[in-house]
Amino acid sequence: MLSPAFLSRLRRLLPPHCVLNEREDLLPFESDGLAAYRNTPDVVALPENEAQVAAILQLCHRHKVAVVARGAGTGLSAGALPVDGAVLLVLAKLNRIKAIDPLARTAVVEPGVRNLAISEAVAQHNLYYAPDPSSQIACSIGGNVAENSGGVHCLKYGLTVHNILRLRAWTIDGQLLEIGNESLDAPGYDLLALLTGSEGMLAVITEVTVKLLPRPERAQVVLAAFDDVAKAGAAVGNIIAAGVIPAGLEMMDRLAIQAAEAFVHAGYPLDCEALLLCEVDGINEEVSDDIFTVRKVLEASGAIEIRTAESEAQRLKFWAGRKAAFPAVGRLAPDYYCMDGTIPRGALPHVLKRISELSTEYGLAVANVFHAGDGNLHPLILFDANQPGELTKAESFGGKILELCVEVGGTITGEHGVGMEKIKQMCTQFATPELTRFHDVKAAFDPDTLLNPGKAVPELHRCAEWGAMHVHGAQLPHPELPRF
Ligand SMILES: Cc1cc2nc3c(=O)[nH]c(=O)nc-3n(C[C@H](O)[C@H](O)[C@H](O)COP(=O)(O)OP(=O)(O)OC[C@H]3O[C@@H](n4cnc5c(N)ncnc54)[C@H](O)[C@@H]3O)c2cc1C
């Protein structure tokens, strides 16, 4: 609980409409996109400029009050979940596009600017911002940086970290960090990369300089249907092996296809087990060559139906199904739990088969919708939170999927971050030496662990408690820690 004295100091820093602490005002902020995890914040601060952000951080630092940064709250790993006794620092009002430089192909934006708003603002210069999370109409660029977000286009154009140049960010004691620059190399440690994906644990981002790309001359998508999920999984690797780098390579399984078709009528074939959408872009001739190659590879990989979008309207229709797949699946059950793990592309057939076996074991249906080209899985586990025990069952099933990802050489997150959701699986992914270094980095920025405490990096004793700590050479790490 925050003291009345602290709250009145906070109110002195901001206009009255920028501090919320009435219950009905706080409820919209009790969760991010992972609504199964909820906690009503003690207070919400909505600064309108960078100076106010700095002042809030200084106040919190002085009074040893924790701070949870929040962008648009679309995160799927409870990264922006409020923490008891903390200020929820919402960056949504810092939403100005400060500069666009069409010659340098850059834009300088505040953290609350929506991802899609950047591409909309620079379209007049025939430019766009490449990373395109499916949540791009809503999610903020600050959140994208904090999560190192990806999307359909990231297979070819990279994640957020590959598409930003500079950041302005504030440490918990209110110091400004200006990091990154516009040249290819820079002296010093790469703090830009360190802050990207740091989930609000190291600093609060108040300005981002993004790279812009010229819109491709042509983009075309091929849709391929398969009678077997494993064949579709193998086709993904075959396309890349044939030398094509698609601008997007996405996959859906039967349940997802049927849900998407019923929702947006994208014209998908329904009598199949898996669909691949493969988009290529570039100059005209390059696209024609790639489409030819992709079709040949898909045929050889056993596709039962192949269609190439013949118009821009058809291309957008094919994508509409994929882009709406999450809400479409949301119509199939009262709740779903979206997982996010990454695996080597070659492991796709094995992992998909194993997920289907786990689905039978747990008695919970799964729809698979994912960035297949990146090996980034999004199994959506369907359940009903009103049925006692189903959420726990779904969480346990999800945990097994993440452990499977690690087992085949992948990772427990592709783009959604660790947050609160995957903190246990961090103990499976990393051993004590790596986790210790993560804590050292955190301490270098935030020795009092005031920024987003309890998220992303587990305490070592927690790993011991969960029985998930890596054992090296039969030596139990930290034998002095209590095991429960
Ligand atoms: C339907 C749907 C589809 C999605 N599809 C994708 C997808 O394709 N790819 C993908 O990568 N993600 C996807 N996501 C997840 C989510 O949209 C991304 O993680 C996004 O980057 C979160 O942005 P946000 O502004 O909502 O951040 P929030 O949810 O508000 O916060 C996310 C994290 O960032 C931190 N943070 C936010 N702003 C700042 C800041 N200014 N400074 C420091 N830390 C900050 C928070 O503390 C938190 O840890 C999807 C989500 C939904 C609901």
The ligand as an SDF file (V2000), in Angstrom:
LIG
                    3D

 53 58  0  0  0  0  0  0  0  0999 V2000
   -3.8060  -10.1600  -30.3350 C   0  0  0  0  0  0  0  0  0  0  0  0
   -2.3450   -9.9790  -30.0080 C   0  0  0  0  0  0  0  0  0  0  0  0
   -1.3900  -10.2980  -30.9610 C   0  0  0  0  0  0  0  0  0  0  0  0
   -0.0340  -10.1520  -30.6670 C   0  0  0  0  0  0  0  0  0  0  0  0
    0.8680  -10.4310  -31.6510 N   0  0  0  0  0  0  0  0  0  0  0  0
    2.1790  -10.2340  -31.4070 C   0  0  0  0  0  0  0  0  0  0  0  0
    3.1370  -10.4920  -32.4300 C   0  0  0  0  0  0  0  0  0  0  0  0
    2.8180  -10.8880  -33.5570 O   0  0  0  0  0  0  0  0  0  0  0  0
    4.4330  -10.2740  -32.1310 N   0  0  0  0  0  0  0  0  0  0  0  0
    4.8240   -9.8200  -30.8950 C   0  0  0  0  0  0  0  0  0  0  0  0
    6.0190   -9.6420  -30.6900 O   0  0  0  0  0  0  0  0  0  0  0  0
    3.9460   -9.5810  -29.9260 N   0  0  0  0  0  0  0  0  0  0  0  0
    2.6330   -9.7580  -30.1380 C   0  0  0  0  0  0  0  0  0  0  0  0
    1.7240   -9.5080  -29.1460 N   0  0  0  0  0  0  0  0  0  0  0  0
    2.2100   -9.0920  -27.8040 C   0  0  0  0  0  0  0  0  0  0  0  0
    2.3140   -7.5720  -27.5660 C   0  0  0  0  0  0  0  0  0  0  0  0
    1.4640   -6.8650  -28.4360 O   0  0  0  0  0  0  0  0  0  0  0  0
    3.7570   -7.0930  -27.7110 C   0  0  0  0  0  0  0  0  0  0  0  0
    4.5580   -7.6740  -26.7140 O   0  0  0  0  0  0  0  0  0  0  0  0
    3.9080   -5.5670  -27.6300 C   0  0  0  0  0  0  0  0  0  0  0  0
    5.2230   -5.1930  -27.9200 O   0  0  0  0  0  0  0  0  0  0  0  0
    3.5260   -4.9990  -26.2680 C   0  0  0  0  0  0  0  0  0  0  0  0
    3.4470   -3.5870  -26.4120 O   0  0  0  0  0  0  0  0  0  0  0  0
    2.5980   -2.7450  -25.3750 P   0  0  0  0  0  0  0  0  0  0  0  0
    2.7550   -1.3190  -25.7070 O   0  0  0  0  0  0  0  0  0  0  0  0
    1.2080   -3.2410  -25.3070 O   0  0  0  0  0  0  0  0  0  0  0  0
    3.3900   -3.0730  -24.0300 O   0  0  0  0  0  0  0  0  0  0  0  0
    2.8300   -3.4530  -22.5890 P   0  0  0  0  0  0  0  0  0  0  0  0
    2.0420   -4.7090  -22.6390 O   0  0  0  0  0  0  0  0  0  0  0  0
    2.1910   -2.2730  -21.9710 O   0  0  0  0  0  0  0  0  0  0  0  0
    4.2070   -3.7400  -21.8380 O   0  0  0  0  0  0  0  0  0  0  0  0
    5.0290   -4.8040  -22.2220 C   0  0  0  0  0  0  0  0  0  0  0  0
    6.3510   -4.7520  -21.4430 C   0  0  0  0  0  0  0  0  0  0  0  0
    7.0790   -3.6140  -21.8460 O   0  0  0  0  0  0  0  0  0  0  0  0
    7.3900   -2.7830  -20.7260 C   0  0  0  0  0  0  0  0  0  0  0  0
    7.2800   -1.4070  -21.2300 N   0  0  0  0  0  0  0  0  0  0  0  0
    6.2470   -0.8600  -21.9120 C   0  0  0  0  0  0  0  0  0  0  0  0
    6.5430    0.3910  -22.2600 N   0  0  0  0  0  0  0  0  0  0  0  0
    7.7810    0.6590  -21.7840 C   0  0  0  0  0  0  0  0  0  0  0  0
    8.6390    1.7950  -21.8160 C   0  0  0  0  0  0  0  0  0  0  0  0
    8.2920    2.9260  -22.4330 N   0  0  0  0  0  0  0  0  0  0  0  0
    9.8510    1.7140  -21.2150 N   0  0  0  0  0  0  0  0  0  0  0  0
   10.2330    0.5670  -20.5890 C   0  0  0  0  0  0  0  0  0  0  0  0
    9.4680   -0.5280  -20.5270 N   0  0  0  0  0  0  0  0  0  0  0  0
    8.2490   -0.4900  -21.1260 C   0  0  0  0  0  0  0  0  0  0  0  0
    6.3830   -3.1660  -19.6620 C   0  0  0  0  0  0  0  0  0  0  0  0
    6.9060   -2.9480  -18.3610 O   0  0  0  0  0  0  0  0  0  0  0  0
    6.1900   -4.6450  -19.9420 C   0  0  0  0  0  0  0  0  0  0  0  0
    7.2210   -5.3860  -19.3340 O   0  0  0  0  0  0  0  0  0  0  0  0
    0.3690   -9.6610  -29.3970 C   0  0  0  0  0  0  0  0  0  0  0  0
   -0.5960   -9.3220  -28.4500 C   0  0  0  0  0  0  0  0  0  0  0  0
   -1.9380   -9.4790  -28.7400 C   0  0  0  0  0  0  0  0  0  0  0  0
   -2.9390   -9.1030  -27.6880 C   0  0  0  0  0  0  0  0  0  0  0  0
  1  2  1  0
  2  3  1  0
  2 52  2  0
  3  4  2  0
  4  5  1  0
  4 50  1  0
  5  6  2  0
  6  7  1  0
  6 13  1  0
  7  8  2  0
  7  9  1  0
  9 10  1  0
 10 11  2  0
 10 12  1  0
 12 13  2  0
 13 14  1  0
 14 15  1  0
 14 50  1  0
 15 16  1  0
 16 17  1  0
 16 18  1  0
 18 19  1  0
 18 20  1  0
 20 21  1  0
 20 22  1  0
 22 23  1  0
 23 24  1  0
 24 25  2  0
 24 26  1  0
 24 27  1  0
 27 28  1  0
 28 29  2  0
 28 30  1  0
 28 31  1  0
 31 32  1  0
 32 33  1  0
 33 34  1  0
 33 48  1  0
 34 35  1  0
 35 36  1  0
 35 46  1  0
 36 37  1  0
 36 45  1  0
 37 38  2  0
 38 39  1  0
 39 40  1  0
 39 45  2  0
 40 41  1  0
 40 42  2  0
 42 43  1  0
 43 44  2  0
 44 45  1  0
 46 47  1  0
 46 48  1  0
 48 49  1  0
 50 51  2  0
 51 52  1  0
 52 53  1  0
M  END
$$$$
